Amino acid sequence: MLRAFRPETVFTGSTGGLLVIDYRIDGKRGVLALSGVGALLLFFDVGARVLASNDEARFAVLARDILRHGTWLVPWLGDAPYLNKPPLVAWLIALASWPTGGVTQSTAVWPSLVAGLGIVFVTWWIGRRLWDQAVGLTAGFVVLTMHGVFTQARTTMPDIVLCLAMTGAMAAFVAAEFGARPRMMLVCHLLLAVGFLAKGPAALLGLVVIAVHGLVTREGPWLRRLTRLQGAVAIVPVIAPWWLIAAASRGSGFVQDTVVTDWLAWFQPSGRVNANGLLTPFAQTLAIVLPWSPLLLIAVVAAVRARHRLPAGAAAFLLVWLAVIFAVVALSREQRMRYYLPLCPAAALLIAVWYHRILARRRALVGWAAAAAVVVGLVTWQLRDDARHNATTNFSTLAAVLDRGDLPLYTFGVPSLVTAFYLDRPVQALDAVPLDRARLAPGYFLVDDRALGTWPRGCAVDVVGDGAANGRRFSVLRLAPPGCGGPRGGAPSAG
């Protein structure tokens, strides 16, 4: 495959002895090779991985609500509309599941897998456009095998779709900035709007990348350097319909609970000044680009030192892309490894440029060895990790216990959305109120074994089953009518 990564060099006497790069043969072969490897690595275990946490199950449950009740604009979780994130990923899961008639563990991850493959091809295109086919194909392989893309493509969370939208926007920016196609900025802004519909304002970091690149690489008044942002208003009509419908469904609660608390608070500076707070962003970044972390450090230093020997502005663009995503996420209050996912394509491109443009000759053997080791290692690791991960969640014995559906279902200390997805029943979480203070209605209670000691004394129940969720064992308790009354009364509270 690495031989296909090398473009054909053809000598043509009619051009005065110039060397002409011909991609017609090796280019097609290389893209086919990249497609095959990408399909193998991303799709070999489709549907094998359990949705073990509420974050993983949330959009699958939303998609199920869409298919059953037609709530496309504002899907519901239980008895309330879900507005913390726009519904694009739920739409995609619903569309992927439509042919089968329902959302399953397999259909729920198809949009993420396709998004992962899309990131590979868009990264290839950027590398080919800024440098050549060899850089593009190598960058595509590197981003495919990065821990962040490889693992997030197997989840139902919106981060991988956001990454695809932002990477596509950066590709459109490259076409406008380096390809003299200014109209592509409209495509750039529309793709950022799509990213917004996937995960909210985090997609607007793409505008920050464009702004910083203009300020760093252009000359003249600073407003002239920001001319690429003039069409950003195109984002508004794309996101406005959902915004207005969401606001109408919750009123002022949407602004306070979603916009202020869930969205803007994400960008709030953390204020961490201790060693752990300072080192965490670097650790998260190095983890998400594994196994290429050591090469990224080398590639960044090499790109800075060799920037005058690289195409004008191209190295600066990649460095700005990487630095902006890292800096904004590092300074924010919330730290999750997946939040750094949008910097993976930039990191892969820098590594590919270093490998092909800066590294000394005789790199073919090193490339073959590294590629083979990474592919074998990833497949082996993923198979073992799937088995380990799946062993932490087990609802298989509960179907027979709960099949009558004669009583409602509650959870305490157990992921309610995971329960709702695998049992396909409405679930109410009771985590907000201590059990000994709540009035417990008749029903089935899935209680974390560590919380069994908090069950109200004198409230007789039958233990009818057990299971595990995300590594925690739980017991299934059946509370017969008329239930139990807490000292303060009141109905069970949803968490």
CORNORMO-V968294 format. One line per field, one symbol per residue. phi: phi as a letter, one per 40 degrees, with the letter a starting at -180 (. if undefined). psi: psi as a letter, one per 20 degrees, with the letter a starting at -180 (. if undefined). A space follows every 50 residues. Layout:
# CORNORMO-V968294
phi->???
psi->???
This chain:
# CORNORMO-V968294
phi->.cccccccbbcbccbggccbcbccccccccccccccccccccbcbdgccc ccbccccdccccccccccbgcccbcbbgbaccbcbccdccdccccccdcc gacbdcccccdccccccccdcccdccccccbacccccccccccdccdccc cccbbbcccccdcccccccccccccccbbfbdcccccdccccccdcccag cdccccccdcccccccbcbhdccccbccccccccccccccdcdccccccb gcccccccccccccccccdcgcbccccccddcccccccbdccdccccccc cccccbcccbddgcccccccdcccccccccccccbbdcccdccccccccc ccccccbbcccgcccccccccccccccccccccccdccccccbabcccdc cbccgcbcbbbbgbdccccccccfacbbcbccbdccbbcccdicbcbddc bccccdcgccbbcbiaaaafgbcbbbbbbcdcgbbccbggcdbcc
psi->hhhhipqpoppohikkkqpppojhfhgggghggggggggghhjhkpjhpq nirhhhighhgghhhghhikmggnqqockqqojhqrjghhggggghighi irprhghhighhghgghhhghhgggghhgheahggggghggghhjqgggh ghijrjqihhggggghghhhghgghggijlmhiihggghhhhhghgigjb ihhihhhgggghgghhirraqhhhijhiihjiiihgigiggggggghhhi chhggghgggghfhhhipqhjpjrgghhhghgggghhhjqjjghhggghg ghhghjhiirppigghgghggghggggghhirgpoqhihjhiiggggggg ggggghhhqraligggggggggggggggggggghhgggghiipojhihgh hjhhkiqrpqqojpohhgghghilqppppjihpqhiiqooqqapoopphi jhiipppinprpoirraqolipqrqopooqqjaqprhiarqqpp.
